[in-house]
Amino acid sequence: MSKRNLTLLTDLYELTMMQGYFKEKDANETVIFDAFYRANPSNAGYSVCAGLEQVIEYIKNLHFDEEDIGYLRSTGLFEEDFLAYLKDFRFSGDIYAIPEGTVIFPREPLVKVIAPIMEAQLIETALLNIINHQSLIATKAARVVYAAKGDGVMEFGLRRAQGPDAGIYGARAAMIAGCIGTSNVLCGKMFDVPVKGTHAHSWIMSFPDELTAFRTYAGLYPTACILLVDTYDTLGSGVPNAIQVFKEMRKAGIPLDFYGIRLDSGDLAYLSKEAKKMLDEAGFPDAIISASNDLDETLITSLKLQGATINSWGVGTNLITSKDCPSFGGVYKLAAIQDKTTGEFIPKIKLSENAEKITNPGNKTIQRIYNKNTGKIIADLICLVGENYDPSNSLLLFDPIETWKKTHLAPGSYTLRELLVPIFKNGECVYESPKVMDIRDYCRRELGTLWEESLRLEYPHRVHVDLSNELWHIKNQLLDSYHYNS
């Protein structure tokens, strides 16, 4: 990201709207935009937020160089006074965001931008591109890791990712969500995460026989000796030859600290159970049995139900592409415009025939509400900035659409945490992104705040995202006013 100027990574209409603001409006008019999404991917009960570090890098480097301006001039769409303005363009506003690795839910702002309208408009496309992709892959990876039930999950998807960036940043997102390593060496270098891998069938095929290939590999990598056993005959030659090599290593006094086999084809449940019997009988009960081959959370769950003895999972295509749900669906909507005289933010709302698509107006933040005894999430409350809540008082929550559905929280029974944190203030970054492995630890704790019913892969319990009473009334007043005026 730091070596590329991504300022033109935007939709054309962002730039044409900018010129319109420049020509016809006050270009310095301060507005609020919210980035949020409407539904969890894969029908999950939650999502995992990722991509903020790359958003920060993008905003820091936001500028139009001479080549950019020359290209825009060549389109014939932009006038010289606007192009002259772009020469000194920099982001000067404020950004608030939910930290990476946080469990998130639909309709709540993941990123809030407070900036002059031209600046806020320009960054929409790139911000959504980054947050949507990484949050999608992080959510998918979290589901795969959940299905593995404590077994290690390795991200192996680079060759099937939709391009280099998707491979690099998808692997980063997968690490945040709980993978123990990635095969992507560049990701390992860029983000200081563990890189892992074994060998391909071509390694076996390049030797005169399978046993020689295994012996050679074990000699090179005795402390990471995972042997691929399905090139010719998994149970007839692959596993017996691997056992032979393990016996030779033990006899030579080589510690068997990290060793085992990998299955990449066939009936993984049957083969793993038979391989486990052979390894146990040969005196290698702690050998790793790793599996790959188009795995996802559904197949891993099925294999575990069948009694598969696999304890390490290499997941590639279905994870790095989120194959069953390949888009996150985040949007970026205007929420308020600042009154030039009073400095107050005037709420704005987008209407729709679909109630789920009607936006929440105003300058908002999010309070996450936890059960004080269990530490589990009760609900998220979207409220206006400046609203204060005291856990020593009772709290009434209600569904913002089906308002008769209410929950009363007794005084002292809950705790609160504000989710949005400052990232940029007056154009200067005030936030330092943690290292990926630290975000991974934080994400694990975040997932631990979900009830098991929300984590399950099928028909999960939906965590409530409610509106404060004040925000709900402002929203409905706006809806009534538009209905009346129409």
Secondary structure, 3 states (H helix, E strand, C coil): CCCCCCCCCCCHHHHHHHHHHHHHCCCCCEEEEEEECCCCHHHCCCEECCCHHHHHHHHHCCCCCHHHHHHHHHCCCCCHHHHHHHHCCCCCCEEEECCCCCEECCCCCCEEEEEEHHHHHHCHHHHHHHHHHHHHHHHHHHHHHHHHCCCEEEECCHHHCCCHHHHHHHHHHHHHCCCCEECCHHHHHHHCCCECCCCCHHHHHCCCCHHHHHHHHHHHCCCCEEEECCCCCHHHHHHHHHHHHHHHHHHCCCCCCCEEEEECCCCHHHHHHHHHHHHHHCCCCCCEEEECCCCCHHHHHHHHHCCCCCCEEEECHHHHCCCCCCCCCCEEEEEEEECCCCCCEEECCCCCCCHHHCCCCCCEEEEEEEECCCCCEEEEEEEECCCCCCCCCCEEEECCCCCCCEEEECCCCEEEEECCEEEEECCEECCCCCCHHHHHHHHHHHHCCCCHHHHCCCCCCCCEEEECHHHHHHHHHHHHHHHHHC
